[in-house]
């Protein structure tokens, strides 16, 4: 699928994908020259990490996590994965990450590249409570 740079940016902003605006794709020579770039359709994935399962460090400070996350973010971009949102419970030793990726294998490769174990990686659909609970019959 070929997509124009402006159309890509409009679509990314409309979808709330602010992470895409700072990603390496937009800093690539093709985008700098305004050329068309082939973009794979992306899906949302949610991955989990838990200290009890040894998929989250036993002890880590927010500053240490920031350094590690930079490594993970670089691995994500190398695998075509866009980190969207991260929720971390330092005291509980848990993390929940939302990413955009072409497939679950890309998310797994990004984790492996960064040396980050995970409990689960699940494809998810974005929905509001209204989408889920208040559907009206057609």
N, C-alpha and C positions, 0 to 999 in steps of 0.2 A: 504494500500500500504506500503510495507516494503522498506526502502531505507538505503543503507550503508552510514556511516558518510562521507566518502570521496566524494561519489557521490553527497550527499546533498550539501556539501561545494562547489564543482565544479559547480553544477547547480545554487546555490545562487550567486556565483561570476559571472558566465556567464550572469545571468539575471540582474546583477547590484544591487543585494539586499545586500548592505553592512551592513544594520542594522541587518540582520540575524546573522552575524558573532559575534556580541556582545550580542546576546539575551540569555535568560535563557535556551533555548533548548540546545544550545551548551555547556552550563555549567552544564548540568544535569549529574547525575551519569552514565546514560546509554551511553551518548556520551563520557564521560571520560574513560569508559572501552571499547570503540570502538564497542559497541553493536548496532544492528540495532534498529531503532526507527521508529514508525509509524508516518508519516507526512501527514496531510490532504492537498489536493490541495488548493492553495491560489489564490485569485482574488484581483485585485486592487479596492480600494474604495476611493472616494474623498468626504470629508465632509467640510461643510462651517459653519462659525460662523460670526455673525454681531451684533455690538453694538446696532443698531437701532431695532433689533428684540430681544434684551436682551439675546443673546446667546454668547456674548463677554462682558467681564467686562467693566464697564463705564470708569474706570481709572485703568491702570495697567502698571507698569514699566517693562522693559526687565528683571530685576533681579527678580521681583515678578513672572513674567511669567515663568522664568526658574524653580523656585520652584514648581509652579503649574504643569508644564509640566512633572516634575519628577514623580509626583503623577499619572498623566495621563498615562505615559509610563509604570509604574508598573501595572496599571489597564489593559492596553493593553495586556501585557504579560500574565496576569492572565486569559485573555479571548482568548488567542491564536492569538492575533492581533500583527502585526509588524509595528511600525511607520516607514515610509520610508522618508517622506519629509514634511516640515512645512513651510508655507509662512505666515508671520504676518505683518499686517499694523497697528502699534500701534496708530498712529495719526487718522487713518480712523476707527479704531475699528473693524477690520476684520481679519479673519484667514481662511486659506485653508490648509487642511491636507490630505496627501496621505498615505494610509495604505495598507497593505496586510492582508487579513483575509479569513477564510473559507466561510463566508457569512456576509450579512449586519447586521444580528442580533448580531453577535459577536462584531462588531464595536459599535452598539448601547449599548450593555451591558458594554463595556469598558467605554464609555462616562458616562453612568449612575453610574457606580462604582466610577468614579472620580468626580462625581457631575458636569459634564460639559454638558450643554445643547448644542444643535446643530440645525441648520436650515434644512439642508439636508444631507443625506448620499446616494451616488450614486455609483453603480458599473460602473467602466470605463475600457476601453481597452487602452493600451499604443500604441501610433502610432506616427510616425514622419510626418512632412508635406509631405514627399515623399510617405509614405504609404497612406495618405489620398487624396492628390491632383494629384499625378502623376502616377497613376496605369495604366499599359499598358494592353491592351486586351490580353487574353490568346491565 
